[in-house]
């Protein structure tokens, strides 16, 4: 099922069988030596608690958001937008789509670890409502906590 977003021709959907190679290429453009291989993407897809989503603009894969469902937390495991589509709001759209789905996922918290050298990632997540809560050896742990809904 696709989440149609505000921009025409933009969708966020479960990864298709022919997209792991494209996601691995985007990961390479985002993370260089720390990128995920096509095999690692496929291994992620095989787990039932792992959710691989791809953002497409028109017919072109432009980004991905791979997250894991833990007991009370959705943990963003691997997230990237190809350089061609950065700073156009697509990363924010992927985060906002995940925030909208929190209730359906029966979770209130989204957590992510952002590399220390990824200032753009830190700023984007902060602008999406994430707050720093811990420094880790590889970067900064940030989280978003959805407000509790009051019962009428």
Secondary structure, DSSP 4 states (H G I P E B T S, - for coil): --EE-SSTTEEEEEPPTT-HHHHHHHHHHHHGGGPPPHHHHHHHHTSTTEEEEEEEETTEEEEEEEEEE-SSEEEEEEEEE-GGGTTTTHHHHHHHHHHHTHHHHT--EEEEEEETT-HHHHHHHHHTT-EEEEEETTEEEEEEEPPPPPP-
